[in-house]
């Protein structure tokens, strides 16, 4: 890992995700979490302040040791038990099937190399009655914006930690075997190619026999 990815990029990510718009969305959705929580891409721990007293334990998955160091400082300020797992989200998660009450993924699916495999892991560990909370940016519905997202993504991935601007988040989630129960979309302030946002809730799709 080079100097930029090791030292500079984690701090850029932390700064970029600390703004009033993302905080407003975190405040709206993160309190839905309950029980045993698995947070994929916990990053620098910006969701921690928004978990309610209904959360018993948070398992935070992130391959970036540098971002985890920032998150550990935030843990000290919150009355919540957090355990960090340094691994990629696509790798097998060290949890039994149907053992997690809530999975949280915020501004993370865009940068996971194999998002489908990661979502399959999330579905495996989530209880049938559990909830997936997602806040993600992705492919815009406007053809002109989507065209720019396709053009920019190859270069953007190289400077933004593998981030794809053009992934259609709702389709990724449903293709992995989830049923979306609530979905809101909007542009946040900023360049439209980077700010079309998917927010909502999903649960494992129950197959009828």
RODOVO-371661 format. One record per residue: residue number from 0; x, y, z of N, C-alpha, C in turn. Coordinates in Angstrom, 3 decimals, padded with zeros to 6 digits, always signed. Layout:
BEGIN
NODE_NUM_X_Y_Z_X_Y_Z_X_Y_Z
...
// end
This chain:
BEGIN
NODE_0_+000.852_-001.192_+000.000_+000.000_+000.000_+000.000_+000.885_+001.239_+000.000
NODE_1_+000.624_+002.190_-000.908_+001.453_+003.375_-001.028_+001.165_+004.406_+000.050
NODE_2_+002.000_+005.434_+000.050_+001.879_+006.504_+001.048_+000.504_+007.163_+000.982
NODE_3_+000.020_+007.448_-000.237_-001.281_+008.115_-000.397_-002.393_+007.272_+000.214
NODE_4_-002.458_+005.993_-000.167_-003.536_+005.125_+000.313_-003.408_+004.853_+001.811
NODE_5_-002.187_+004.839_+002.299_-001.934_+004.471_+003.697_-002.171_+005.623_+004.659
NODE_6_-001.733_+006.818_+004.280_-001.769_+007.951_+005.202_-002.746_+009.069_+004.814
NODE_7_-002.863_+009.330_+003.524_-003.649_+010.495_+003.072_-005.116_+010.146_+002.863
NODE_8_-005.393_+009.072_+002.112_-006.770_+008.733_+001.751_-007.683_+008.528_+002.966
NODE_9_-007.256_+007.821_+004.029_-008.158_+007.660_+005.178_-008.617_+008.986_+005.776
NODE_10_-007.746_+009.966_+005.815_-008.107_+011.265_+006.386_-009.007_+012.059_+005.440
NODE_11_-008.787_+011.884_+004.141_-009.671_+012.521_+003.164_-011.082_+011.940_+003.291
NODE_12_-011.167_+010.608_+003.415_-012.473_+009.947_+003.555_-013.180_+010.438_+004.809
NODE_13_-012.447_+010.503_+005.913_-013.035_+010.955_+007.175_-013.574_+012.375_+007.052
NODE_14_-012.800_+013.251_+006.442_-013.233_+014.646_+006.276_-014.421_+014.755_+005.331
NODE_15_-014.368_+013.995_+004.230_-015.434_+014.077_+003.222_-016.773_+013.616_+003.773
NODE_16_-016.749_+012.657_+004.693_-017.986_+012.096_+005.215_-018.476_+012.809_+006.470
NODE_17_-017.757_+013.834_+006.903_-018.169_+014.613_+008.073_-018.779_+015.928_+007.597
NODE_18_-020.034_+015.906_+007.223_-020.716_+017.137_+006.814_-022.170_+017.058_+007.262
NODE_19_-022.860_+018.182_+007.198_-024.209_+018.233_+007.780_-025.207_+017.362_+007.032
NODE_20_-025.010_+017.171_+005.716_-025.960_+016.362_+004.953_-025.835_+014.887_+005.300
NODE_21_-024.609_+014.378_+005.362_-024.452_+012.973_+005.726_-024.850_+012.755_+007.177
NODE_22_-024.556_+013.718_+008.045_-024.967_+013.595_+009.451_-026.485_+013.562_+009.568
NODE_23_-027.175_+014.353_+008.751_-028.639_+014.371_+008.777_-029.195_+013.001_+008.389
NODE_24_-028.612_+012.371_+007.381_-029.085_+011.056_+006.968_-028.750_+009.994_+008.009
NODE_25_-027.575_+010.075_+008.590_-027.223_+009.127_+009.661_-028.217_+009.245_+010.813
NODE_26_-028.546_+010.473_+011.163_-029.478_+010.717_+012.277_-030.858_+010.150_+011.983
NODE_27_-031.247_+010.112_+010.703_-032.553_+009.586_+010.307_-032.594_+008.061_+010.338
NODE_28_-031.529_+007.409_+009.867_-031.591_+005.972_+009.618_-030.883_+005.100_+010.648
NODE_29_-029.756_+005.538_+011.179_-028.988_+004.676_+012.082_-029.761_+004.297_+013.349
NODE_30_-030.620_+005.167_+013.904_-031.389_+004.763_+015.092_-032.342_+003.583_+014.865
NODE_31_-032.554_+003.158_+013.626_-033.355_+001.959_+013.363_-032.641_+000.693_+013.819
NODE_32_-031.340_+000.769_+014.046_-030.557_-000.416_+014.416_-030.964_-000.933_+015.791
NODE_33_-030.950_-002.257_+015.936_-031.320_-002.912_+017.180_-030.403_-004.109_+017.430
NODE_34_-030.236_-004.465_+018.708_-029.591_-005.712_+019.081_-028.127_-005.814_+018.703
NODE_35_-027.766_-006.983_+018.150_-026.400_-007.234_+017.693_-026.271_-006.634_+016.299
NODE_36_-025.342_-005.675_+016.155_-025.216_-004.922_+014.908_-023.896_-005.246_+014.225
NODE_37_-023.975_-005.514_+012.941_-022.794_-005.665_+012.103_-022.716_-004.455_+011.194
NODE_38_-021.668_-003.661_+011.344_-021.492_-002.508_+010.460_-020.377_-002.802_+009.465
NODE_39_-020.754_-002.872_+008.206_-019.801_-003.131_+007.133_-019.232_-001.796_+006.656
NODE_40_-017.903_-001.669_+006.732_-017.277_-000.402_+006.373_-017.459_+000.623_+007.478
NODE_41_-017.098_+000.245_+008.691_-017.277_+001.164_+009.819_-016.396_+002.400_+009.681
NODE_42_-015.334_+002.286_+008.897_-014.506_+003.454_+008.607_-014.001_+004.134_+009.866
NODE_43_-014.188_+005.446_+009.926_-013.698_+006.221_+011.070_-014.734_+006.339_+012.186
NODE_44_-015.814_+005.548_+012.102_-016.770_+005.474_+013.201_-017.793_+006.589_+013.262
NODE_45_-018.111_+007.182_+012.116_-019.021_+008.329_+012.120_-020.464_+007.951_+012.446
NODE_46_-020.814_+006.667_+012.355_-022.180_+006.253_+012.722_-022.348_+006.048_+014.224
NODE_47_-021.261_+005.897_+014.956_-021.343_+005.473_+016.355_-022.206_+006.392_+017.208
NODE_48_-022.147_+007.682_+016.952_-022.893_+008.645_+017.772_-024.403_+008.524_+017.587
NODE_49_-024.845_+007.804_+016.554_-026.269_+007.766_+016.225_-026.945_+006.450_+016.624
NODE_50_-026.186_+005.501_+017.160_-026.815_+004.270_+017.629_-027.595_+004.536_+018.911
NODE_51_-028.758_+003.917_+019.028_-029.605_+004.116_+020.207_-029.239_+003.116_+021.300
NODE_52_-029.909_+003.245_+022.428_-029.686_+002.330_+023.552_-030.217_+000.933_+023.257
NODE_53_-030.929_+000.778_+022.131_-031.439_-000.534_+021.731_-030.352_-001.409_+021.117
NODE_54_-029.182_-000.836_+020.883_-028.059_-001.588_+020.317_-027.226_-002.169_+021.450
NODE_55_-026.998_-003.477_+021.404_-026.248_-004.163_+022.450_-024.751_-004.192_+022.167
NODE_56_-024.402_-004.353_+020.887_-023.015_-004.583_+020.521_-022.859_-004.245_+019.039
NODE_57_-021.749_-003.630_+018.679_-021.464_-003.335_+017.275_-020.185_-004.064_+016.874
NODE_58_-020.277_-004.826_+015.790_-019.097_-005.432_+015.176_-018.775_-004.605_+013.930
NODE_59_-017.628_-003.979_+013.921_-017.271_-003.083_+012.827_-016.239_-003.694_+011.901
NODE_60_-016.627_-003.923_+010.659_-015.731_-004.527_+009.667_-015.128_-003.430_+008.796
NODE_61_-013.809_-003.437_+008.676_-013.149_-002.494_+007.771_-011.717_-002.968_+007.546
NODE_62_-011.256_-002.968_+006.283_-009.882_-003.402_+006.026_-008.840_-002.330_+006.340
NODE_63_-009.258_-001.089_+006.555_-008.324_+000.017_+006.770_-007.982_+000.160_+008.252
NODE_64_-006.771_-000.181_+008.595_-006.307_-000.030_+009.978_-006.271_+001.445_+010.363
NODE_65_-005.936_+002.291_+009.399_-005.834_+003.725_+009.675_-007.202_+004.319_+010.020
NODE_66_-008.248_+003.924_+009.285_-009.593_+004.400_+009.608_-010.056_+003.838_+010.946
NODE_67_-009.700_+002.604_+011.233_-010.079_+002.020_+012.516_-009.445_+002.770_+013.683
NODE_68_-008.239_+003.270_+013.494_-007.592_+004.041_+014.550_-008.399_+005.302_+014.860
NODE_69_-008.941_+005.929_+013.816_-009.804_+007.091_+014.030_-011.097_+006.674_+014.733
NODE_70_-011.627_+005.512_+014.336_-012.880_+005.031_+014.935_-012.701_+004.718_+016.420
NODE_71_-011.571_+004.167_+016.791_-011.333_+003.808_+018.194_-011.384_+005.033_+019.099
NODE_72_-010.959_+006.163_+018.585_-011.034_+007.402_+019.368_-012.490_+007.805_+019.589
NODE_73_-013.332_+007.560_+018.595_-014.749_+007.904_+018.736_-015.470_+006.937_+019.662
NODE_74_-015.001_+005.693_+019.714_-015.606_+004.712_+020.619_-015.519_+005.199_+022.057
NODE_75_-014.419_+005.841_+022.401_-014.215_+006.309_+023.772_-015.270_+007.321_+024.199
NODE_76_-015.873_+008.005_+023.218_-016.853_+009.039_+023.531_-018.279_+008.510_+023.565
NODE_77_-018.472_+007.220_+023.257_-019.824_+006.672_+023.163_-020.006_+005.503_+024.132
NODE_78_-021.180_+005.400_+024.773_-021.449_+004.295_+025.706_-021.901_+003.050_+024.950
NODE_79_-021.029_+002.531_+024.119_-021.413_+001.417_+023.267_-020.223_+000.484_+023.135
NODE_80_-020.504_-000.810_+023.099_-019.441_-001.803_+022.978_-019.189_-002.079_+021.505
NODE_81_-017.949_-001.882_+021.079_-017.592_-002.041_+019.670_-016.416_-002.990_+019.549
NODE_82_-016.536_-003.931_+018.637_-015.446_-004.865_+018.339_-015.087_-004.707_+016.866
NODE_83_-013.805_-004.504_+016.580_-013.361_-004.251_+015.211_-012.830_-005.528_+014.571
NODE_84_-013.164_-005.704_+013.299_-012.664_-006.820_+012.508_-011.939_-006.258_+011.294
NODE_85_-010.649_-006.521_+011.206_-009.842_-006.009_+010.098_-009.869_-007.015_+008.954
NODE_86_-010.847_-006.856_+008.076_-010.962_-007.753_+006.929_-011.796_-007.089_+005.843
NODE_87_-011.715_-007.652_+004.659_-012.560_-007.188_+003.572_-013.971_-007.739_+003.752
NODE_88_-014.944_-006.984_+003.289_-016.337_-007.383_+003.460_-016.700_-008.617_+002.643
NODE_89_-015.960_-008.882_+001.564_-016.263_-010.042_+000.726_-015.800_-011.347_+001.359
NODE_90_-014.825_-011.251_+002.266_-014.302_-012.458_+002.898_-015.340_-013.028_+003.869
NODE_91_-015.295_-014.342_+004.108_-016.259_-014.935_+005.038_-016.249_-014.230_+006.393
NODE_92_-017.410_-013.844_+006.859_-017.529_-013.163_+008.142_-017.537_-014.186_+009.269
NODE_93_-016.891_-013.896_+010.395_-016.771_-014.874_+011.484_-018.005_-014.919_+012.386
NODE_94_-019.173_-015.064_+011.755_-020.428_-015.128_+012.494_-021.252_-016.298_+011.987
NODE_95_-022.026_-016.873_+012.883_-022.903_-017.973_+012.490_-024.027_-017.459_+011.596
NODE_96_-024.606_-018.357_+010.829_-025.767_-018.003_+010.011_-026.879_-017.458_+010.901
NODE_97_-027.568_-016.427_+010.423_-028.746_-015.872_+011.105_-028.460_-015.528_+012.567
NODE_98_-027.335_-014.839_+012.807_-026.957_-014.500_+014.179_-026.957_-013.001_+014.469
NODE_99_-027.179_-012.181_+013.450_-027.084_-010.719_+013.577_-028.469_-010.100_+013.424
NODE_100_-028.779_-009.125_+014.284_-030.091_-008.468_+014.233_-030.161_-007.364_+013.183
NODE_101_-029.075_-006.608_+013.031_-029.060_-005.465_+012.114_-027.729_-005.405_+011.390
NODE_102_-027.768_-005.205_+010.088_-026.566_-004.910_+009.307_-026.655_-003.467_+008.842
NODE_103_-025.586_-002.728_+009.018_-025.528_-001.327_+008.611_-024.422_-001.166_+007.566
NODE_104_-024.746_-000.538_+006.452_-023.744_-000.264_+005.426_-023.979_+001.146_+004.906
NODE_105_-023.003_+002.034_+005.112_-023.156_+003.434_+004.733_-021.969_+003.886_+003.886
NODE_106_-022.246_+004.324_+002.688_-021.231_+004.834_+001.758_-020.053_+003.872_+001.661
NODE_107_-020.403_+002.595_+001.448_-019.395_+001.532_+001.448_-019.515_+000.611_+000.242
NODE_108_-020.740_+000.287_-000.183_-020.915_-000.641_-001.298_-020.235_-000.143_-002.566
NODE_109_-020.074_+001.154_-002.679_-019.450_+001.736_-003.860_-017.995_+001.307_-004.015
NODE_110_-017.327_+000.998_-002.886_-015.883_+000.751_-002.938_-015.488_-000.691_-002.638
NODE_111_-016.460_-001.574_-002.440_-016.159_-002.993_-002.245_-015.973_-003.631_-003.616
NODE_112_-014.841_-004.307_-003.797_-014.524_-004.852_-005.120_-015.631_-005.781_-005.621
NODE_113_-016.076_-006.691_-004.764_-017.150_-007.621_-005.139_-018.339_-007.364_-004.222
NODE_114_-019.125_-006.371_-004.579_-020.247_-005.962_-003.729_-021.277_-007.076_-003.582
NODE_115_-021.487_-007.855_-004.631_-022.482_-008.935_-004.556_-022.073_-009.968_-003.508
NODE_116_-020.795_-010.346_-003.519_-020.321_-011.340_-002.553_-020.436_-010.805_-001.130
NODE_117_-020.129_-009.517_-000.948_-020.252_-008.910_+000.381_-021.698_-008.914_+000.857
NODE_118_-022.615_-008.589_-000.027_-024.031_-008.591_+000.337_-024.525_-010.003_+000.646
NODE_119_-023.976_-010.992_-000.051_-024.336_-012.377_+000.242_-023.901_-012.759_+001.657
NODE_120_-022.722_-012.283_+002.057_-022.250_-012.522_+003.419_-023.170_-011.835_+004.444
NODE_121_-023.571_-010.608_+004.135_-024.481_-009.889_+005.032_-025.800_-010.645_+005.183
NODE_122_-026.315_-011.143_+004.072_-027.585_-011.879_+004.104_-027.439_-013.172_+004.903
NODE_123_-026.292_-013.829_+004.766_-026.074_-015.091_+005.479_-026.141_-014.908_+006.990
NODE_124_-025.522_-013.845_+007.492_-025.438_-013.686_+008.952_-026.652_-012.978_+009.542
NODE_125_-027.472_-012.355_+008.706_-028.623_-011.603_+009.200_-029.790_-012.540_+009.511
NODE_126_-030.413_-012.333_+010.654_-031.595_-013.115_+011.018_-032.710_-012.882_+010.003
NODE_127_-033.599_-013.848_+009.871_-034.703_-013.695_+008.922_-035.594_-012.513_+009.286
NODE_128_-035.626_-012.184_+010.569_-036.406_-011.031_+011.037_-035.560_-009.762_+011.123
NODE_129_-034.309_-009.859_+010.681_-033.378_-008.740_+010.820_-033.563_-007.667_+009.765
NODE_130_-032.750_-006.633_+009.886_-032.893_-005.457_+009.027_-031.538_-005.025_+008.487
NODE_131_-031.500_-004.716_+007.204_-030.346_-004.084_+006.567_-030.640_-002.599_+006.411
NODE_132_-029.788_-001.766_+006.990_-029.902_-000.306_+006.842_-028.831_+000.135_+005.856
NODE_133_-029.230_+000.852_+004.810_-028.241_+001.279_+003.824_-028.359_+002.770_+003.512
NODE_134_-027.211_+003.393_+003.384_-027.058_+004.775_+002.901_-025.905_+004.742_+001.913
NODE_135_-026.194_+004.935_+000.658_-025.161_+004.783_-000.364_-025.346_+005.804_-001.482
NODE_136_-024.248_+006.183_-002.108_-024.381_+006.974_-003.336_-024.219_+006.024_-004.515
NODE_137_-024.756_+006.405_-005.659_-024.664_+005.501_-006.788_-025.247_+006.079_-008.063
NODE_138_-025.637_+005.174_-008.937_-026.063_+005.548_-010.292_-027.305_+006.431_-010.262
NODE_139_-027.228_+007.546_-010.964_-028.330_+008.492_-011.040_-029.323_+008.070_-012.119
NODE_140_-030.595_+008.482_-011.978_-031.600_+008.120_-012.972_-031.542_+008.988_-014.224
NODE_141_-030.890_+010.141_-014.129_-030.796_+011.045_-015.277_-029.724_+010.551_-016.240
NODE_142_-030.079_+010.269_-017.495_-029.100_+009.709_-018.439_-027.829_+010.537_-018.582
NODE_143_-027.956_+011.845_-018.572_-026.765_+012.683_-018.744_-025.823_+012.554_-017.550
NODE_144_-026.400_+012.475_-016.346_-025.575_+012.311_-015.142_-024.954_+010.916_-015.125
NODE_145_-025.752_+009.892_-015.447_-025.248_+008.515_-015.459_-024.117_+008.362_-016.467
NODE_146_-024.224_+009.046_-017.593_-023.169_+008.990_-018.602_-021.854_+009.541_-018.057
NODE_147_-021.955_+010.642_-017.319_-020.761_+011.210_-016.687_-020.217_+010.274_-015.619
NODE_148_-021.093_+009.612_-014.888_-020.632_+008.660_-013.879_-019.831_+007.530_-014.520
NODE_149_-020.317_+007.046_-015.663_-019.594_+005.986_-016.371_-018.230_+006.472_-016.855
NODE_150_-018.169_+007.716_-017.329_-016.899_+008.259_-017.820_-015.895_+008.479_-016.696
NODE_151_-016.394_+008.959_-015.564_-015.507_+009.352_-014.473_-015.029_+008.182_-013.615
NODE_152_-015.836_+007.116_-013.549_-015.545_+006.043_-012.601_-014.153_+005.418_-012.749
NODE_153_-013.660_+005.109_-013.962_-012.331_+004.490_-014.048_-011.228_+005.315_-013.382
NODE_154_-011.244_+006.618_-013.583_-010.227_+007.473_-012.952_-010.536_+007.690_-011.473
NODE_155_-011.814_+007.855_-011.165_-012.223_+008.116_-009.784_-011.836_+006.961_-008.866
NODE_156_-011.977_+005.722_-009.363_-011.628_+004.550_-008.552_-010.178_+004.609_-008.089
NODE_157_-009.306_+005.114_-008.957_-007.876_+005.111_-008.637_-007.521_+006.101_-007.536
NODE_158_-008.289_+007.186_-007.430_-007.939_+008.202_-006.426_-008.840_+008.151_-005.194
NODE_159_-009.914_+007.362_-005.256_-010.899_+007.366_-004.163_-011.094_+005.986_-003.552
NODE_160_-010.028_+005.215_-003.464_-010.100_+003.945_-002.757_-011.005_+002.914_-003.393
NODE_161_-011.088_+002.895_-004.719_-011.907_+001.910_-005.420_-013.368_+002.275_-005.554
NODE_162_-013.725_+003.515_-005.234_-015.122_+003.951_-005.263_-015.678_+004.001_-006.689
NODE_163_-016.821_+003.346_-006.884_-017.559_+003.396_-008.147_-018.681_+004.424_-008.021
NODE_164_-018.778_+005.316_-008.969_-019.850_+006.314_-008.972_-021.132_+005.775_-009.588
NODE_165_-021.038_+004.662_-010.302_-022.135_+004.250_-011.183_-022.816_+002.947_-010.787
NODE_166_-022.675_+002.508_-009.557_-023.362_+001.296_-009.137_-024.806_+001.621_-008.729
NODE_167_-025.727_+000.787_-009.200_-027.143_+000.995_-008.887_-027.457_+000.212_-007.610
NODE_168_-027.456_+000.919_-006.517_-027.470_+000.288_-005.202_-028.691_-000.590_-004.972
NODE_169_-029.873_-000.118_-005.348_-031.077_-000.916_-005.091_-031.045_-002.245_-005.834
NODE_170_-030.534_-002.230_-007.069_-030.442_-003.475_-007.832_-029.430_-004.434_-007.204
NODE_171_-028.315_-003.900_-006.703_-027.314_-004.736_-006.042_-027.919_-005.446_-004.830
NODE_172_-028.703_-004.698_-004.059_-029.281_-005.243_-002.834_-030.315_-006.324_-003.147
NODE_173_-031.190_-006.067_-004.096_-032.216_-007.060_-004.431_-031.608_-008.287_-005.110
NODE_174_-030.563_-008.094_-005.905_-029.919_-009.228_-006.583_-029.247_-010.166_-005.590
NODE_175_-028.917_-009.652_-004.407_-028.265_-010.475_-003.385_-029.274_-011.219_-002.511
NODE_176_-030.562_-011.045_-002.781_-031.568_-011.795_-002.043_-032.243_-011.030_-000.924
NODE_177_-032.241_-009.708_-001.034_-032.949_-008.879_-000.067_-034.214_-008.305_-000.695
NODE_178_-035.176_-008.014_+000.155_-036.373_-007.290_-000.250_-036.297_-005.899_+000.371
NODE_179_-036.291_-004.876_-000.466_-036.247_-003.507_+000.051_-037.629_-003.122_+000.559
NODE_180_-037.710_-002.738_+001.821_-038.991_-002.401_+002.436_-039.227_-000.898_+002.481
NODE_181_-038.160_-000.129_+002.370_-038.292_+001.330_+002.310_-037.123_+001.880_+001.520
NODE_182_-037.404_+002.781_+000.583_-036.355_+003.346_-000.254_-036.649_+004.811_-000.543
NODE_183_-035.671_+005.646_-000.289_-035.735_+007.053_-000.676_-034.484_+007.378_-001.474
NODE_184_-034.643_+008.204_-002.479_-033.501_+008.616_-003.289_-033.522_+010.124_-003.469
NODE_185_-032.341_+010.703_-003.619_-032.246_+012.148_-003.827_-030.820_+012.501_-004.197
NODE_186_-030.659_+013.702_-004.728_-029.333_+014.280_-004.882_-029.012_+015.074_-003.622
NODE_187_-027.840_+014.863_-003.072_-027.350_+015.730_-002.013_-026.639_+016.920_-002.649
NODE_188_-026.406_+017.995_-001.904_-025.666_+019.135_-002.460_-024.291_+018.691_-002.956
NODE_189_-023.875_+019.249_-004.086_-022.571_+018.898_-004.643_-022.703_+018.404_-006.072
NODE_190_-021.591_+017.961_-006.668_-021.617_+017.472_-008.050_-022.572_+016.298_-008.200
NODE_191_-023.465_+016.390_-009.155_-024.512_+015.373_-009.278_-023.960_+013.981_-009.556
NODE_192_-022.843_+013.889_-010.230_-022.262_+012.583_-010.525_-021.822_+011.852_-009.258
NODE_193_-021.650_+012.603_-008.174_-021.115_+012.010_-006.947_-022.110_+011.999_-005.792
NODE_194_-023.310_+012.528_-005.997_-024.179_+012.766_-004.838_-025.577_+012.148_-004.929
NODE_195_-025.850_+011.331_-005.970_-027.163_+010.698_-006.001_-027.175_+009.616_-004.927
NODE_196_-028.133_+009.680_-004.020_-028.089_+008.902_-002.791_-029.290_+007.967_-002.642
NODE_197_-028.987_+006.735_-002.279_-029.991_+005.721_-001.968_-030.010_+005.535_-000.454
NODE_198_-031.181_+005.567_+000.144_-031.286_+005.399_+001.592_-032.508_+004.544_+001.897
NODE_199_-032.349_+003.606_+002.837_-033.512_+002.795_+003.127_-033.237_+001.572_+003.975
NODE_200_-034.222_+000.680_+003.976_-034.220_-000.526_+004.775_-034.528_-001.728_+003.894
NODE_201_-033.953_-002.881_+004.255_-034.241_-004.113_+003.526_-034.203_-005.270_+004.508
NODE_202_-034.767_-006.392_+004.094_-034.733_-007.597_+004.915_-034.495_-008.791_+004.010
NODE_203_-033.971_-009.890_+004.559_-033.740_-011.073_+003.733_-035.041_-011.538_+003.072
NODE_204_-034.968_-011.816_+001.816_-036.149_-012.289_+001.088_-036.475_-013.702_+001.537
NODE_205_-037.699_-013.891_+001.949_-038.147_-015.204_+002.407_-038.741_-015.970_+001.225
NODE_206_-038.091_-017.065_+000.865_-038.569_-017.844_-000.263_-039.705_-018.748_+000.189
NODE_207_-040.791_-018.743_-000.574_-041.929_-019.611_-000.240_-041.656_-021.021_-000.775
NODE_208_-042.157_-022.003_-000.061_-041.920_-023.405_-000.449_-043.158_-023.968_-001.124
// end
